[in-house]
Amino acid sequence: MNTAELGDRILNGERRALARAITLVESGREDHRTQATELLGHLAKSNRQSLRIGLSGTPGVGKSTFIESFGMMLIGQGLRVAVLAVDPSSSRSGGSILGDKTRMERLSREKNAFIRPSPSQSHLGGVARRTREAIALCEAAAFDVVLIETVGVGQSETVVSEMSDLFLLLLAPAGGDELQGVKRGIMEMADIILINKADGDLKPTAMRTCADYSGALRLLRRRPQDPEGFPMAMTVSAVEEHGLDDAWSQVQSLTQSRRDSGHWDANRAAQAQYWFEQEVRAALLAQLSTAQARAEMEQLGDQVRAGSLSPSAAAETMLTSLIAR
Amino acid sequence: MNTAELGDRILNGERRALARAITLVESGREDHRTQATELLGHLAKSNRQSLRIGLSGTPGVGKSTFIESFGMMLIGQGLRVAVLAVDPSSSRSGGSILGDKTRMERLSREKNAFIRPSPSQSHLGGVARRTREAIALCEAAAFDVVLIETVGVGQSETVVSEMSDLFLLLLAPAGGDELQGVKRGIMEMADIILINKADGDLKPTAMRTCADYSGALRLLRRRPQDPEGFPMAMTVSAVEEHGLDDAWSQVQSLTQSRRDSGHWDANRAAQAQYWFEQEVRAALLAQLSTAQARAEMEQLGDQVRAGSLSPSAAAETMLTSLIAR
């Protein structure tokens, strides 16, 4: 299948074509990269926009169950939902946070859902580009909502929030003492904090945790562009499918407000600019990753470490060699 | 004066030649840069090593008084002492933390002392290179101790610690509550924390503060290469010149231990390697700072922000243009 045909099928919403295109953007092969760029250029003309929702949560908080319940609710409203994962740890663990589709059994059977696990081999920079491009592909394939899932170590949240329209943080009910356990930086990214498992015996704890976080959020500086009450904390139960519609209402309300104020477009423009600059920087530094450059850095490094060559002089030699190449 | 002559005078310990050479490494002019690299290459062969001591402290802690008293004590022992400042804020404030030599009136009159304020115009990257090269010049000029002074915002401490053999943190006596005021990262860099102003009415408070920090330091992971008891907290009085000799003894003891274990040389080698890599990276990214590149980035950025060009495609265009240049 050539790029134009693949593009047309994606625009037609075909999930298999979408999956194939994501494999293309994930590939490290140079000819695949050329095709991917061509494809993305072709699809950019569609001008379709999804609602990009970043989602993070500590392990054990019930993230898969939440995504399944939340996704099923959206599909019930006639929406098309894509789920992508950003898992910077997968290169080490060999696993992936969304590798097991059986954890979202109902959702994965829906024709209006698309679930894509994170690739098993990638560094954070590569993950960022792949995810950003996968989002663009999902948008072209006319998905209404793209959920970008990640798992709480901070750096991956930053990456995800830089490519999302809004950010949800899923937390478990817990004593007030554990409030400190969530990194302040991650809390500051969240537009809506959802305290999950507000069901059965845990319900009172969930309510108290929600109140604690509401208080904590009031201490954070409110984003001037957002309406009163945001960022907010709410309770949900993914298992009992309770509170999910409220959460979706708040997401829609925040979205509408940002669209009306022009913040939505400004944010998308700023994100695109950011990724453009990041890619240029990354590519310039990638000149140091070729086998030849690494060997040369190593050899100069030996002299620098031995003290026979100053860091500045060695750097100059290296640069002359890189530029002359 | 040509570079060879300037080099010989520096090796001869002439302070005016040293001052002139530092002006050379601070210069942004391309011919000065060439001369500076030549000079540093020439001097590297001397293989002289000073004890490089990083020093930080919050404003008002009496840093100048401490440096003067500590420096005078070292000079009294027949040592030659250079003082350099790293002040990343000077570009904004227009001032410099060591601009006023009168604050070290006695020390500045000593023939075995050399005091150099931070240049008034510089960004942190430039400051790092200039300071690193100024240290190399002081070493060639046979100074026994090079004090590298900075002021507590975190980033500059990291820079200084990456070019120091050991790191002193000067603090004022204060209640236990204020212990949190010092960034944990800065505390973790310190080999010796000195509680200054342990004199007069403040003496009991200084002792208590010292005990607090000793406790806090015990909670930090000890550097496995260092002897029992390090990092440590001590009280000093720069005004009464009390405790300075003890502090110097501990500095010498730690130095000796690190020399014996081989950590000293390993650390210097690692630092040189770090600065080599930093310089290569900075120079690669500097390709984006030319007027032509900035104009091109701006133009491509317009299209990226408007959504008519994907970040990846724009980055590719930019790189092709940079490499073809």
Interface residues (C-beta under 8 A of the other chain):
Chain A: T37 L40 G41 A44 N47 R129 R132 E133 A136 R268 A269 A270 A272 Q273 W275 F276 E277 Q278 E279 V280 R281 A283 L284 L285 Q287 L288 M297 L300 G301 V304 R305 A306 G307 S308 L309 S310 P311 S312 A313 A314 A315 E316 M318 L319 L322
Chain B: T37 L40 G41 A44 N47 R129 R132 E133 A136 R268 A269 A270 A272 Q273 W275 F276 E277 Q278 E279 V280 R281 A283 L284 L285 Q287 L288 M297 L300 G301 V304 R305 A306 G307 S308 L309 S310 P311 S312 A313 A314 A315 E316 M318 L319 L322
